[in-house]
Amino acid sequence: MLIPGMSILLAAVTSGQAGQEPGGPSAAVTGFYAAYRAEPFSGLPHGPELARVSKYLSGGLVRTLRTAAVRQAQCIKAHPDDKGPWVEGDLFTS
């Protein structure tokens, strides 16, 4: 049984660079969640968080996360009294 969010990750790793690593998609998903569990993060992964997990994600998903981070910063700047999108919460295992 897949946990919510895992199907999105599984689709991302099977279509990108992670699916080309030895062991294929299963190894990529296992590697991603091992890296995530070692140092969990909340909301969008930024900087070192994104660097740590990006090797397990497709290039398209990494670009989408970077685009979302730019949009997040724009929203926070435009509405400094609001929390902003994707600031907290578990995007990958909730």
C-alpha positions in Angstrom: 0.0 0.0 0.0 1.4 3.4 -1.0 1.4 6.2 1.5 -0.1 9.5 0.2 2.5 11.5 -1.8 4.5 8.4 -2.5 2.8 7.8 -5.9 3.9 11.3 -7.0 7.4 10.7 -5.9 7.4 7.2 -7.5 6.3 8.7 -10.8 8.9 11.4 -10.6 11.8 9.0 -9.9 10.8 6.5 -12.6 10.7 9.2 -15.3 13.9 11.0 -14.4 17.6 10.6 -13.5 16.9 8.5 -10.4 15.3 5.8 -12.5 18.7 5.4 -14.3 20.6 4.7 -11.1 21.6 1.1 -10.3 18.6 -0.6 -8.6 16.1 1.5 -10.5 13.0 3.1 -9.1 12.8 1.0 -6.0 16.3 2.0 -5.0 15.6 5.6 -5.7 12.5 5.7 -3.5 14.3 3.8 -0.7 17.3 6.3 -1.0 15.0 9.3 -1.0 13.1 8.2 2.2 16.3 7.2 3.9 17.8 10.7 3.2 14.5 12.3 4.2 14.2 10.4 7.5 17.8 11.1 8.4 17.0 14.9 8.5 13.3 15.6 7.9 12.3 19.0 6.7 9.0 20.9 6.7 7.5 22.5 3.6 9.5 23.0 0.5 13.0 21.7 0.5 15.5 24.5 0.2 19.3 24.7 -0.1 21.0 21.8 1.6 17.7 19.9 2.0 17.0 20.0 -1.7 20.6 19.1 -2.5 20.4 16.1 -0.2 17.2 14.6 -1.8 17.5 15.9 -5.4 19.7 13.1 -6.6 16.7 10.8 -6.1 14.2 13.1 -8.0 13.7 13.7 -11.6 15.1 16.9 -13.2 11.5 18.0 -13.8 10.5 17.6 -10.2 13.6 19.5 -9.0 12.8 22.3 -11.4 9.2 22.4 -10.1 10.4 22.6 -6.5 12.8 25.4 -7.4 10.0 27.3 -9.2 7.7 26.8 -6.2 10.4 28.2 -3.9 10.6 31.3 -6.1 6.8 31.7 -6.0 6.8 31.1 -2.2 9.3 33.9 -1.7 7.3 36.2 -3.9 4.1 35.5 -1.9 5.9 36.0 1.4 7.4 39.3 0.2 4.0 40.5 -1.1 2.2 39.5 2.1 4.7 39.6 5.0 2.0 39.1 7.6 0.9 35.8 6.1 2.6 32.5 6.4 2.9 31.9 2.6 2.4 28.7 0.6 4.3 25.5 1.3 6.0 26.9 4.4 5.2 24.0 6.6 3.8 20.5 6.5 5.2 17.3 5.2 5.0 17.3 1.4 6.4 13.9 0.9 5.0 11.6 3.6 1.9 13.2 5.1 
